[in-house]
Amino acid sequence: MTSGNKSWLEDAPENFILLGISDRPSLELPLFVTLLVSYILDLFGNISIILVSQLDVQLQSPMYIFLSHLSFLDLCYTTTTVPQILFNTGSSTKTISYGGCTAQYALFHWLGCTECIVLAAMALDRYVAICEPLRYAIIMHHSLCHGLVAVSWISGFGNSLVQVVLTVQLPLCGHHVLNNFFCEVPAIIKLSCADTTVNDATLAVLVGLFSLIPLALILLSYVFIACTVLRIQSSKGRSKAFGTCSSHLIVVSLFYLPGVYVYVQPPSSHSQDQSKFISLFYSIVTPTLNPFIYTLRNKDVKGALRRLLDSIWRICR
């Protein structure tokens, strides 16, 4: 994985150049404005979900434990990338230091893997709530929920650590121009001048382990949920049951579909131009939409937000 007499540290560039859309300068201002607005909405939406989940006594069920962690993940996810993209888009120097780049893709993979498992835990919660309603409080106790969250964070960290250890050893042979908006492992692998078979294979295996297996568990949960819901005699009952799951299904689709496309295929097999825009979607657009998807389709969350705003208004008067 390394070649020549230089060590990988000596071979590493001082900075990377992130091309973004520098080849389309007329799009830089619209992109800057869009990202800035999206990031502000992301901060507002996810912080609001975290606050109401922690402060409102009516939102203390396991579902909202997972939802608050999902919002925290989305908040960190966008903060890892968006400020850097905004800075580069608004300036003529579109660089990031080698250390900053490494930290960025390490955090990005940690958070992304963690979110995959949190989404699977949320599917388990919905499965138990609909298929085993009488045993819900016994099965989904708070200790189990916090344990699942801890496993998610630890698994994500392990995945990220393996990827970072393998990726930093790749010789770049002076290459330092990344055709991307931010640093992520497939873009670095594509930049290497050495044989990346081990990196490609490891990335595929870890994506399969930490992304596709949780996705399979999510889909399996919803097969059982659908079978249970279809046995409900009341159309109102079926509608309510499907309504409690629809937000989660939308979030899973928005997160998984673009992410799987980028990470399941070997980095060398698809266009980097195409990949960078897909990465922009699932790293920024999806986390921004998530809190609004859950808020608009959840009466409990909307009620909690109204109570929070009323409390803030009374304090400010």
C-alpha positions as CSV (number, residue, x, y, z in Angstrom):
1,M,0.0,0.0,0.0
2,T,3.0,2.2,0.1
3,S,5.8,2.4,-2.5
4,G,9.2,3.9,-2.9
5,N,11.6,5.1,-0.2
6,K,9.3,7.8,1.2
7,S,6.9,7.1,4.0
8,W,3.3,7.9,3.6
9,L,3.8,10.9,6.0
10,E,6.5,12.4,3.8
11,D,4.5,11.7,0.7
12,A,1.4,13.4,2.1
13,P,0.6,16.9,0.7
14,E,0.4,19.9,3.0
15,N,-3.0,20.9,1.6
16,F,-5.7,19.5,-0.6
17,I,-7.5,21.6,-3.2
18,L,-11.2,20.9,-3.2
19,L,-12.5,21.7,-6.7
20,G,-16.2,21.8,-5.8
21,I,-17.8,23.6,-8.8
22,S,-14.9,25.9,-9.5
23,D,-15.2,24.8,-13.1
24,R,-18.7,26.4,-13.1
25,P,-18.1,29.8,-11.4
26,S,-21.6,31.1,-12.3
27,L,-23.1,28.5,-10.0
28,E,-20.9,29.3,-6.9
29,L,-23.2,32.2,-5.6
30,P,-26.4,30.2,-6.0
31,L,-24.8,27.2,-4.3
32,F,-23.4,29.4,-1.5
33,V,-26.9,30.9,-0.8
34,T,-28.6,27.5,-1.0
35,L,-26.1,25.9,1.4
36,L,-26.2,28.8,3.8
37,V,-30.0,28.7,4.0
38,S,-30.0,24.9,4.2
39,Y,-27.5,25.0,7.1
40,I,-29.5,27.6,9.0
41,L,-32.6,25.4,8.6
42,D,-30.6,22.4,9.6
43,L,-29.4,24.1,12.8
44,F,-32.9,25.4,13.6
45,G,-34.7,22.1,12.9
46,N,-32.3,19.7,14.6
47,I,-31.7,21.8,17.6
48,S,-35.5,22.2,18.1
49,I,-36.0,18.4,17.9
50,I,-33.2,17.9,20.5
51,L,-34.6,20.5,22.8
52,V,-38.2,19.3,22.8
53,S,-37.1,15.6,23.1
54,Q,-35.1,16.5,26.2
55,L,-37.4,19.0,27.8
56,D,-41.0,17.9,27.0
57,V,-42.3,15.3,29.5
58,Q,-44.6,13.9,26.8
59,L,-41.7,13.0,24.6
60,Q,-39.8,10.6,26.8
61,S,-40.7,7.4,25.0
62,P,-37.9,5.3,23.3
63,M,-38.9,6.7,19.9
64,Y,-37.9,10.2,20.9
65,I,-34.6,9.0,22.5
66,F,-33.6,7.7,19.1
67,L,-35.0,10.8,17.3
68,S,-33.0,13.1,19.5
69,H,-29.8,11.1,18.7
70,L,-30.7,11.2,15.0
71,S,-31.0,15.0,15.1
72,F,-27.7,15.3,17.0
73,L,-26.0,13.1,14.3
74,D,-27.5,15.2,11.5
75,L,-26.4,18.4,13.2
76,C,-22.8,17.0,13.5
77,Y,-23.0,15.6,10.0
78,T,-23.6,18.9,8.4
79,T,-21.3,20.8,10.7
80,T,-18.5,18.5,9.6
81,T,-18.8,19.6,6.0
82,V,-20.9,22.7,5.4
83,P,-18.8,25.4,7.0
84,Q,-15.8,24.3,5.0
85,I,-17.8,24.2,1.8
86,L,-19.2,27.6,2.4
87,F,-15.7,29.0,3.1
88,N,-14.3,27.5,0.0
89,T,-17.2,28.5,-2.2
90,G,-17.0,32.1,-1.0
91,S,-13.2,32.4,-1.4
92,S,-10.6,32.0,-4.2
93,T,-8.5,29.6,-2.1
94,K,-10.3,26.3,-2.1
95,T,-8.0,24.3,0.2
96,I,-8.1,22.2,3.3
97,S,-5.1,21.0,5.3
98,Y,-4.1,17.4,5.2
99,G,-4.9,17.0,8.9
100,G,-8.2,18.8,8.4
101,C,-9.1,16.5,5.5
102,T,-8.3,13.4,7.5
103,A,-10.3,14.6,10.4
104,Q,-13.2,15.5,8.1
105,Y,-13.5,12.1,6.5
106,A,-12.9,10.3,9.8
107,L,-15.8,12.2,11.4
108,F,-18.0,11.9,8.3
109,H,-17.6,8.1,8.3
110,W,-18.1,7.8,12.0
111,L,-21.3,9.8,11.9
112,G,-22.6,8.1,8.8
113,C,-22.1,4.6,10.1
114,T,-23.6,5.5,13.4
115,E,-26.7,6.9,11.7
116,C,-27.2,3.7,9.8
117,I,-27.4,1.7,13.0
118,V,-29.6,4.4,14.8
119,L,-32.1,4.1,11.9
120,A,-32.1,0.3,12.3
121,A,-32.8,0.8,16.1
122,M,-35.7,3.1,15.2
123,A,-37.1,0.4,12.9
124,L,-36.9,-2.1,15.8
125,D,-38.8,0.4,18.0
126,R,-41.6,0.7,15.4
127,Y,-41.7,-3.1,15.0
128,V,-42.2,-3.7,18.7
129,A,-44.7,-0.8,19.0
130,I,-46.9,-2.2,16.2
131,C,-46.3,-5.9,16.3
132,E,-45.9,-6.3,20.1
133,P,-47.8,-3.4,21.6
134,L,-48.6,-5.1,24.9
135,R,-45.0,-5.9,25.6
136,Y,-43.6,-2.6,24.2
137,A,-42.8,-1.1,27.6
138,I,-41.1,-4.3,28.8
139,I,-39.0,-4.8,25.6
140,M,-38.1,-1.2,24.7
141,H,-37.0,-0.1,28.2
142,H,-34.6,2.9,28.5
143,S,-31.6,0.7,29.3
144,L,-32.0,-1.2,26.0
145,C,-32.5,2.1,24.0
146,H,-29.4,3.7,25.5
147,G,-27.4,0.5,25.0
148,L,-28.4,0.4,21.3
149,V,-27.4,4.0,20.9
150,A,-24.0,3.3,22.6
151,V,-23.4,0.3,20.2
152,S,-24.2,2.6,17.3
153,W,-21.6,5.2,18.3
154,I,-18.9,2.6,19.1
155,S,-19.5,0.7,15.9
156,G,-19.4,3.9,13.9
157,F,-16.1,4.8,15.5
158,G,-14.6,1.3,14.8
159,N,-15.6,1.6,11.1
160,S,-14.1,5.0,10.8
161,L,-10.9,4.0,12.6
162,V,-10.3,1.1,10.1
163,Q,-10.9,3.4,7.1
164,V,-8.6,6.1,8.4
165,V,-5.8,3.7,9.2
166,L,-6.0,2.2,5.7
167,T,-6.5,5.5,3.8
168,V,-3.7,7.6,5.3
169,Q,-1.2,4.9,4.2
170,L,-2.1,5.4,0.5
171,P,0.7,7.1,-1.4
172,L,-0.6,10.1,-3.3
173,C,2.6,10.8,-5.4
174,G,2.1,14.5,-5.2
175,H,-1.6,14.4,-6.2
176,H,-3.5,16.9,-4.1
177,V,-6.5,18.0,-6.2
178,L,-9.8,16.5,-5.0
179,N,-12.8,16.7,-7.4
180,N,-15.2,17.0,-4.5
181,F,-16.9,19.4,-2.2
182,F,-15.3,17.9,0.9
183,C,-13.0,15.0,1.9
184,E,-14.4,11.5,2.0
185,V,-12.7,8.1,1.6
186,P,-13.8,7.2,-2.0
187,A,-12.4,10.5,-3.3
188,I,-9.0,9.9,-1.5
189,I,-8.8,6.3,-2.7
190,K,-9.4,7.6,-6.3
191,L,-6.6,10.0,-5.8
192,S,-4.0,7.4,-4.9
193,C,-1.3,6.3,-7.4
194,A,-1.0,2.8,-5.8
195,D,-3.0,-0.4,-6.1
196,T,-6.1,0.3,-4.0
197,T,-7.6,-3.2,-4.2
198,V,-7.4,-3.7,-0.4
199,N,-8.9,-0.3,0.3
200,D,-11.8,-0.9,-2.2
201,A,-12.5,-4.4,-0.8
202,T,-12.3,-3.1,2.8
203,L,-14.6,-0.2,2.0
204,A,-17.1,-2.6,0.3
205,V,-17.0,-5.1,3.2
206,L,-17.5,-2.4,5.9
207,V,-20.3,-0.7,3.9
208,G,-22.0,-4.1,3.6
209,L,-21.5,-4.8,7.4
210,F,-22.5,-1.4,8.7
211,S,-24.9,-0.2,6.1
212,L,-26.5,-3.0,4.1
213,I,-27.1,-5.3,7.1
214,P,-28.9,-2.5,9.0
215,L,-30.9,-1.7,5.8
216,A,-31.8,-5.4,5.5
217,L,-33.0,-5.4,9.2
218,I,-35.0,-2.2,8.5
219,L,-36.7,-3.8,5.5
220,L,-37.4,-7.0,7.4
221,S,-39.0,-5.0,10.3
222,Y,-41.3,-3.3,7.8
223,V,-42.3,-6.6,6.2
224,F,-43.5,-7.8,9.6
225,I,-45.1,-4.4,10.3
226,A,-46.9,-4.5,7.0
227,C,-48.2,-8.0,7.7
228,T,-49.5,-6.9,11.1
229,V,-51.1,-3.7,9.9
230,L,-52.9,-5.4,7.0
231,R,-54.6,-7.7,9.6
232,I,-56.1,-4.6,11.4
233,Q,-59.8,-4.5,10.7
234,S,-60.3,-0.7,11.1
235,S,-59.1,1.5,8.2
236,K,-58.5,4.2,10.8
237,G,-56.3,1.9,12.7
238,R,-54.3,0.9,9.6
239,S,-53.9,4.5,8.6
240,K,-52.6,5.5,12.1
241,A,-50.2,2.5,12.1
242,F,-48.8,3.4,8.7
243,G,-48.6,7.1,9.7
244,T,-46.3,6.3,12.6
245,C,-43.9,4.6,10.2
246,S,-44.0,6.8,7.1
247,S,-41.7,9.5,8.4
248,H,-39.0,6.9,9.3
249,L,-39.4,5.2,5.9
250,I,-38.9,8.6,4.1
251,V,-35.8,9.4,6.1
252,V,-34.3,5.9,5.5
253,S,-34.9,6.3,1.7
254,L,-33.3,9.7,1.6
255,F,-30.3,8.6,3.5
256,Y,-29.7,5.1,2.1
257,L,-30.4,5.4,-1.7
258,P,-27.7,8.0,-2.5
259,G,-25.3,6.7,0.1
260,V,-25.4,3.1,-1.1
261,Y,-24.9,4.3,-4.7
262,V,-21.6,6.1,-3.8
263,Y,-20.2,3.6,-1.3
264,V,-21.2,0.1,-2.5
265,Q,-19.5,0.5,-5.9
266,P,-15.7,0.7,-6.1
267,P,-14.6,4.3,-6.2
268,S,-12.9,3.7,-9.6
269,S,-16.1,2.5,-11.2
270,H,-18.2,5.7,-11.4
271,S,-17.9,9.3,-12.3
272,Q,-16.5,11.6,-9.6
273,D,-18.5,14.5,-10.9
274,Q,-21.7,12.5,-10.4
275,S,-20.6,11.2,-7.0
276,K,-19.7,14.6,-5.6
277,F,-23.2,16.0,-6.2
278,I,-24.8,12.8,-4.8
279,S,-22.6,13.2,-1.7
280,L,-23.7,16.8,-1.4
281,F,-27.3,15.6,-1.3
282,Y,-27.1,12.9,1.4
283,S,-24.6,14.9,3.5
284,I,-26.5,18.2,3.5
285,V,-30.0,18.0,2.0
286,T,-31.1,14.9,3.8
287,P,-30.0,16.0,7.3
288,T,-31.8,19.4,6.7
289,L,-35.0,17.7,5.7
290,N,-35.1,15.1,8.4
291,P,-36.4,17.3,11.3
292,F,-39.1,18.8,9.1
293,I,-40.2,15.4,7.9
294,Y,-40.7,14.2,11.5
295,T,-42.2,17.5,12.6
296,L,-44.8,17.9,9.8
297,R,-46.0,14.3,10.2
298,N,-46.0,14.0,14.0
299,K,-48.7,15.6,16.1
300,D,-46.7,15.0,19.3
301,V,-43.6,16.8,18.1
302,K,-45.7,19.7,16.7
303,G,-47.5,20.0,20.0
304,A,-44.2,19.9,21.9
305,L,-42.7,22.6,19.6
306,R,-45.8,24.8,20.3
307,R,-45.4,24.4,24.0
308,L,-41.7,25.2,23.8
309,L,-42.4,28.4,21.7
310,D,-45.1,29.4,24.1
311,S,-42.7,29.0,27.1
312,I,-40.0,31.1,25.3
313,W,-42.6,33.8,24.4
314,R,-43.7,34.0,28.0
315,I,-40.2,34.3,29.2
316,C,-39.3,37.0,26.6
317,R,-42.4,39.1,27.3
